[in-house]
Amino acid sequence: MHKIYVCGPLSGLPNEQRPALTEEAERLAGLGYQPFDPNDLCIDRISAGLRFRGRFQALSDCDTLALLQGWSECALALLERANAIRLGLRVIAAKAITEPYQESLESGAA
């Protein structure tokens, strides 16, 4: 299954943009993708350092980085994008993902 890391601005926004990340992850799941929502690491008892490392581990396990509107205003999102490019991930605007996941297309089968 195609794994997508959902990326967007968090800090400095109402409720840290968490609902938008979760809604996008749910939308992508509905299309058949396996999204990673960084909110899954926002547990109070986990240190910021562990959350940070967890985000980059999750990113390295994905195939695509899906960027939410406003990502370029967030230092962490800029870093995640730079790392995704270095890892060779597909980087795309989240809103551009409109078609359901089709495994045959990913594997190159006709």
C-alpha positions as CSV (number, residue, x, y, z in Angstrom):
1,M,0.0,0.0,0.0
2,H,1.2,3.5,-0.8
3,K,2.2,5.4,2.4
4,I,1.7,9.1,2.5
5,Y,3.2,11.5,5.2
6,V,0.8,14.4,5.7
7,C,2.7,17.6,6.3
8,G,1.6,21.1,7.2
9,P,2.0,24.0,9.4
10,L,1.5,23.3,13.1
11,S,2.8,25.9,15.4
12,G,1.3,29.4,15.7
13,L,-2.0,28.4,14.3
14,P,-5.3,27.7,16.0
15,N,-5.2,24.3,17.7
16,E,-1.8,23.9,15.9
17,Q,-3.6,22.9,12.7
18,R,-4.1,19.4,14.1
19,P,-7.7,19.0,12.8
20,A,-6.6,19.8,9.2
21,L,-3.9,17.2,9.4
22,T,-6.3,14.6,10.8
23,E,-9.0,15.5,8.2
24,E,-6.5,15.2,5.3
25,A,-5.2,11.8,6.7
26,E,-8.8,10.6,6.9
27,R,-9.5,11.8,3.3
28,L,-6.4,10.0,2.0
29,A,-7.3,6.8,3.9
30,G,-10.8,7.0,2.2
31,L,-9.0,7.0,-1.2
32,G,-7.2,3.8,-0.2
33,Y,-3.8,5.2,0.8
34,Q,-2.0,4.6,4.1
35,P,-1.5,8.1,5.6
36,F,0.7,9.0,8.5
37,D,-0.7,11.8,10.6
38,P,2.0,13.5,12.7
39,N,-0.7,14.0,15.4
40,D,-0.3,10.4,16.2
41,L,3.0,11.4,17.9
42,C,1.5,14.2,19.9
43,I,1.3,12.4,23.2
44,D,2.0,14.5,26.3
45,R,4.3,11.9,27.9
46,I,6.6,11.7,24.9
47,S,9.4,14.2,24.8
48,A,9.7,16.7,22.0
49,G,12.9,15.0,21.0
50,L,11.3,11.6,20.7
51,R,8.4,13.1,18.7
52,F,10.9,14.8,16.3
53,R,12.8,11.5,15.8
54,G,9.5,9.7,15.3
55,R,8.4,12.1,12.7
56,F,11.5,11.5,10.6
57,Q,11.4,7.8,11.1
58,A,7.8,7.9,9.8
59,L,8.8,10.1,6.9
60,S,11.5,7.6,5.9
61,D,8.9,4.8,5.8
62,C,6.6,6.7,3.4
63,D,6.5,6.9,-0.4
64,T,5.0,10.4,-0.7
65,L,5.0,13.7,1.3
66,A,1.6,15.5,0.9
67,L,1.9,19.2,1.8
68,L,-1.1,21.1,3.2
69,Q,-1.7,24.7,2.4
70,G,0.7,27.0,4.4
71,W,3.5,24.4,4.8
72,S,6.1,26.9,3.6
73,E,5.5,29.1,6.6
74,C,6.5,26.3,9.0
75,A,10.2,25.6,9.8
76,L,9.5,21.9,10.6
77,A,7.5,21.4,7.4
78,L,10.4,23.0,5.4
79,L,12.8,20.6,7.1
80,E,10.4,17.6,6.4
81,R,10.2,18.6,2.8
82,A,13.9,18.9,2.4
83,N,14.4,15.5,4.0
84,A,11.7,14.0,1.8
85,I,13.5,15.2,-1.3
86,R,16.8,13.8,-0.1
87,L,15.1,10.5,0.6
88,G,13.7,10.4,-3.0
89,L,10.0,10.7,-1.9
90,R,7.4,12.1,-4.2
91,V,6.5,15.6,-2.9
92,I,3.1,16.9,-3.8
93,A,0.4,19.3,-2.7
94,A,-2.1,17.2,-0.7
95,K,-5.1,18.7,-2.6
96,A,-3.6,17.3,-5.8
97,I,-4.2,13.7,-4.6
98,T,-7.7,13.1,-5.9
99,E,-7.6,9.7,-7.4
100,P,-8.1,6.4,-5.4
101,Y,-5.0,4.3,-4.8
102,Q,-4.5,1.6,-7.4
103,E,-1.8,-0.9,-6.6
104,S,-1.6,-1.9,-10.3
105,L,-0.5,1.6,-11.2
106,E,2.2,1.6,-8.6
107,S,3.7,-1.7,-9.5
108,G,3.7,-0.9,-13.2
109,A,1.3,-3.6,-14.1
110,A,-1.0,-2.9,-17.0
